[in-house]
Amino acid sequence: QVQLVESGGGLVQAGGSLRLSCIASGSIFSINNMGWYRQAPGEQRELVASITAGGTNYADSVKGRFTISRDNAKNTVYLQMNSLKPEDTAVYYCKFRQFAHDYWGQGTQVTVSS
């Protein structure tokens, strides 16, 4: 089995920063296919950032403000979020893909106030 444990969400004022963490455990071969998604109430879940063996990519809305990184030794992926805006408010989920199967964390709430 694979388990993803997320942390780091919370309430922050606009312009502030948060660092999300996602620790993968269980039957992990590697964490070379990881991503962060978010979903606001009434909205579709969207890809925020991803990291693979080939590199990283970001949604246009967060490019230049968010950074995804990983620590393979710790089976952990991070999302550093800077210059946060109210429109970043959402539940953030990490996703791990391995052998054509997706594993999801439970999500962590990020709320950005004005």
N, C-alpha and C positions, 0 to 999 in steps of 0.2 A: 504494500500500500504506500501511497504518497500523501504526505500532509504538508500544507503550507500554512505558516503562522505569520500574520501580518501585525505590524505595530507602527506607531509613530503619528497616527492621525490625531486631530484635535481641533481646537478653535484658535484662530490666529487672525490678527488684523491685516487688512490690505497692505501689501508691501513687505510683509513678513515672510518667514521661511519655515518649512517643515522638512523633515527627512523620514521617509517611509522605509521600513525594512520588511523583507519577506524571507523567512528561513524555510527551506525545503528539507524534509526528512523522509526516510523510508527507502524505497527501492529507487535510488537516484543513480543514474549512470553519469550524467553531467547536467549542469544548469546552463547549457549553451543555447537554450531556446526559452527565454523568459520574457514576460511582458507585464506592463501595468495598464489597466483599463480603469475607466471611471464611468459612473452612471448617476446623473442627477434625477430628481423626481420628475416623472413624466417624460423623460428623455431616453433615447437609445444609449446602450452601453457603447462606449467608443474607446478605441486604442489610443493611449497616451504616449507610450514609449515601449520599445522592444529592444532586446539585445540578443544576438546570436553569435555564432562563430564568425559570421561575416561582417559584424559591426552593429551599429545602433541606428535607430530611426525614431522620429518624433512626429507627433501631430503638429500641424502648423500653428495651432493655438498656443502651444507650450514651448515651441522651439526658441532656444536662447534663454529660457527661464528654468527649465527642468533638465536634469541630467540623470540618466540611468547608468548604473554600474553594477558590478558583481564581484564577489569574492568566492572563487571556486572552492577554496579550501574549507570555507565555512558554509557552502551551499546557500549563500545568501545573495539576494539582489536588493539594490537600494534605489530609491527615487528621491533625489535632492530637488526640492521645489523652492525656488526663490521668486521674489517679486510677485507674490501671490495676489490674485485678483478675486473679487466676489464671484465671478463666473467660473472659478475653479472649484467652487463648492460642489461636492459630490461624494459618493461612496467610492473609494478606490480599491480595486481588486488586483492581486497579482495572479498571473497565470503561468503555468509550467507545461510545456509540451514535450512529450517523450513518446517515441514510437507511435506516432499518429493519435495519441490520446491527450486530451487537455485536462489539467488539474487546476482547480481554482481555490483560492483562499476565501475566507468568509467576508472579507472586506473591512475597511477601516474608514470611518467618517472624517472627512476634511471639511471644515466650515471656515470660510473667509468672510469676515465682517468689514463693513466700511468704517 
